[in-house]
Amino acid sequence: MIKMSNRFRWRDNPNVIARLLDANNINTWKAQEVVLKPNEACVFIVDGRIGDILTEKIVGNIAGGFNRFLGEMMGVTAKDRRLLFAMTGPADISVPFSANLPNGSKVSGFANVRVQLRNDDIPKLLNMFANSAPLLDRKRLAEVLHNELMMRVINPSLAECSSDEDLRSAAFQDKFEMRTEVELRSTLSTLGFTLLKAFLTANQTDNEKITQLNAELSTATQTEGAHAEALMERIAIREAAMLRR
């Protein structure tokens, strides 16, 4: 919810990437000071036509600032007036995944995608807002990208891992980033985003966990007395719990 104050804030949560506002309701906050911060921009949309794209630098160089542009917009005869605010700095999106390697080992983690909105591409966000809520945050963008990222990038990338070691290699990360750039280019471009970076972070695989358990078991067998028995019992419980999954 946008709080009313002397200064209008189009976002009050750092996870918000963009917000579409109906300017016909502008009388409720027209007396407020509208300020664009660095890495923020606003697009004026009048009866479906894209107008000015304002940034902090442009507004700062014009007498009257943002409110001058706003006044001119409201003076235009039109039925539909909207303002599209957006963050133009890099945004990191984390998409959770769970899958299996070819060797049967289960692996889970996150596909991390860094994207950015260029000023001229901000109007493309209207494609997303056409039939949905007028707010885009990191969580929603992750949901939009999830299925395509899983089917076109994550699953094919993991299918090429012949071992757990491959998953941790620099070559895997390089190929993952290239595949993300190719496979998501169309979708990201349609929404106005440019891909800056992509990488995958994976938790311990089942095989890696078993290797660790075996190492701990070996250490325990070399430990004398009741401490060794207690340690081995804990390891056995962990191993049994993992194998039941």
C-alpha positions in Angstrom: 0.0 0.0 0.0 1.3 3.5 -0.9 1.5 5.8 2.1 0.3 9.3 1.8 2.8 12.0 2.7 4.3 15.2 1.4 6.4 13.1 -0.9 4.8 10.5 -3.2 6.5 7.1 -3.2 5.6 4.7 -5.9 7.2 1.9 -4.1 7.8 1.2 -0.4 9.3 -2.2 -0.7 12.8 -2.9 -2.3 11.4 -6.0 -4.0 9.0 -4.0 -6.1 10.3 -3.6 -9.7 7.4 -1.8 -11.4 4.0 -0.3 -10.7 1.2 0.9 -13.1 -1.0 3.7 -11.8 -4.2 5.2 -13.0 -3.4 8.9 -13.4 -7.2 9.7 -13.5 -7.0 9.2 -9.7 -4.3 11.7 -9.4 -6.3 14.3 -7.6 -5.8 12.3 -4.4 -2.1 13.1 -4.4 -1.5 15.9 -6.9 -0.3 18.2 -4.1 2.5 15.8 -3.2 6.0 16.2 -4.4 6.9 13.4 -6.9 10.6 12.5 -6.9 12.4 10.0 -9.0 15.5 8.5 -7.5 18.5 7.4 -9.4 17.7 4.1 -11.2 14.0 5.0 -11.3 12.0 6.1 -14.3 8.4 6.9 -15.2 6.5 6.5 -18.5 3.4 8.6 -19.3 0.7 6.7 -21.2 -2.3 8.6 -22.7 -5.0 6.7 -24.4 -2.6 3.8 -25.1 0.0 6.0 -26.6 3.5 6.1 -25.0 4.6 9.6 -24.1 7.5 11.0 -22.2 9.9 8.7 -20.4 11.2 10.6 -17.3 14.3 9.9 -15.3 15.8 11.6 -12.3 18.2 13.5 -14.5 15.5 14.8 -16.9 13.2 15.9 -14.1 16.0 17.6 -12.3 16.9 19.7 -15.3 13.3 21.0 -15.9 11.8 23.9 -13.9 8.8 22.6 -12.0 10.2 19.0 -12.0 7.9 16.0 -12.3 4.7 17.9 -11.4 5.2 20.1 -14.5 5.0 17.0 -16.7 2.1 15.8 -14.7 0.2 19.0 -15.1 0.6 18.9 -18.8 -0.5 15.3 -19.0 -3.7 16.1 -17.0 -4.4 19.0 -19.3 -4.6 16.7 -22.3 -8.1 15.6 -23.4 -8.1 11.9 -22.9 -10.1 9.1 -21.3 -7.1 6.9 -20.2 -4.1 8.3 -18.5 -1.6 6.1 -16.7 1.8 6.3 -15.2 4.2 3.4 -15.3 7.0 3.6 -12.7 9.9 1.2 -12.9 13.3 0.5 -11.3 16.1 0.6 -13.9 18.9 -0.8 -11.8 19.9 -4.5 -11.8 17.5 -6.9 -10.1 18.4 -10.3 -8.9 15.8 -13.0 -9.3 16.1 -16.4 -7.6 14.1 -19.3 -9.0 14.0 -22.5 -6.8 14.4 -25.9 -8.5 14.5 -29.6 -7.6 15.6 -32.3 -10.1 17.8 -35.4 -10.6 21.2 -35.8 -12.1 21.7 -38.6 -14.7 23.3 -40.7 -12.0 20.1 -40.6 -10.0 21.3 -38.2 -7.4 18.7 -35.7 -6.3 19.8 -32.0 -6.4 18.0 -28.8 -5.4 18.9 -25.1 -5.2 18.3 -21.9 -7.0 18.7 -20.6 -10.6 19.9 -17.0 -10.1 19.1 -14.5 -12.9 20.2 -10.9 -12.9 18.1 -8.7 -15.2 17.7 -5.0 -15.9 15.1 -2.7 -17.5 16.5 -0.1 -20.0 14.6 3.1 -20.1 13.4 2.7 -23.7 12.1 -0.9 -22.9 10.0 0.0 -19.9 6.8 0.4 -21.9 7.1 -3.3 -22.8 6.0 -4.1 -19.2 2.4 -3.2 -20.4 2.5 -6.7 -21.9 2.6 -8.2 -18.4 0.1 -5.8 -16.9 -2.5 -6.3 -19.6 -4.4 -9.0 -17.7 -3.0 -9.0 -14.3 -2.3 -6.9 -11.2 -0.6 -3.6 -11.8 2.5 -4.5 -9.7 5.6 -6.4 -10.5 8.0 -7.6 -7.8 10.9 -10.1 -7.7 8.7 -12.9 -6.5 6.2 -12.5 -9.3 8.9 -12.3 -12.0 10.4 -15.5 -10.6 7.0 -17.2 -10.9 6.7 -15.9 -14.5 10.1 -17.3 -15.5 9.9 -20.6 -13.5 8.4 -23.0 -15.9 10.4 -21.8 -18.9 13.6 -21.8 -16.9 13.0 -25.3 -15.7 12.1 -26.8 -19.0 14.5 -25.0 -21.3 17.5 -24.3 -19.1 17.8 -26.1 -15.8 16.7 -29.6 -16.8 18.8 -29.7 -20.0 21.8 -28.4 -18.1 21.5 -31.0 -15.4 21.0 -33.7 -17.9 24.6 -33.0 -19.2 26.2 -33.5 -15.8 27.8 -36.9 -15.8 28.9 -36.5 -12.1 28.4 -34.3 -9.1 31.8 -32.8 -9.9 30.5 -31.5 -13.2 27.8 -29.6 -11.3 30.4 -27.7 -9.4 32.6 -26.8 -12.4 33.2 -23.4 -13.9 32.5 -24.9 -17.4 29.0 -25.9 -16.2 28.3 -22.3 -15.0 29.5 -20.8 -18.2 27.3 -23.1 -20.3 24.3 -22.5 -18.0 24.6 -18.7 -18.5 24.9 -19.1 -22.3 21.9 -21.4 -22.4 19.8 -19.0 -20.2 20.7 -16.1 -22.5 19.6 -18.0 -25.6 16.5 -19.7 -24.2 15.0 -16.8 -22.3 15.9 -14.0 -24.7 12.5 -13.9 -26.3 10.5 -13.9 -23.1 12.7 -11.4 -21.3 12.7 -9.1 -24.4 8.9 -9.2 -24.6 8.7 -8.0 -21.0 11.4 -5.4 -21.5 14.3 -7.0 -19.6 17.9 -7.5 -20.5 19.8 -10.4 -19.0 23.0 -9.4 -17.3 24.1 -12.7 -15.6 22.8 -16.2 -14.8 24.2 -18.9 -12.6 23.0 -21.9 -10.6 23.6 -22.6 -6.9 23.0 -26.2 -5.8 22.8 -27.7 -2.4 24.6 -30.9 -1.5 23.4 -33.8 -3.8 22.4 -37.1 -2.3 25.7 -38.7 -3.4 27.7 -35.9 -1.8 25.7 -36.4 1.4 26.5 -40.2 1.4 30.1 -39.5 0.8 30.2 -37.2 3.7 28.3 -39.7 5.9 30.8 -42.4 5.0 33.7 -40.2 5.9 32.1 -39.4 9.2 31.5 -43.1 9.8 35.1 -43.9 9.0 36.2 -41.3 11.5 33.8 -42.7 14.1 35.1 -46.3 13.8 38.5 -44.9 14.8 37.1 -43.3 17.9 37.1 -45.3 21.1 34.5 -45.9 23.7 30.9 -44.7 24.2 31.5 -41.5 22.2 32.1 -43.6 19.1 28.9 -45.6 19.6 26.8 -42.5 20.0 28.4 -40.8 17.0 27.8 -43.9 14.8 24.2 -44.1 16.0 23.6 -40.5 14.9 25.2 -41.1 11.5 23.0 -44.2 11.0 19.8 -42.2 11.8 20.8 -39.5 9.3 21.6 -42.0 6.6 18.3 -43.9 7.1 16.3 -40.7 7.0 18.0 -39.6 3.7 17.5 -43.0 2.0 13.7 -42.9 2.9 13.2 -39.8 0.8 
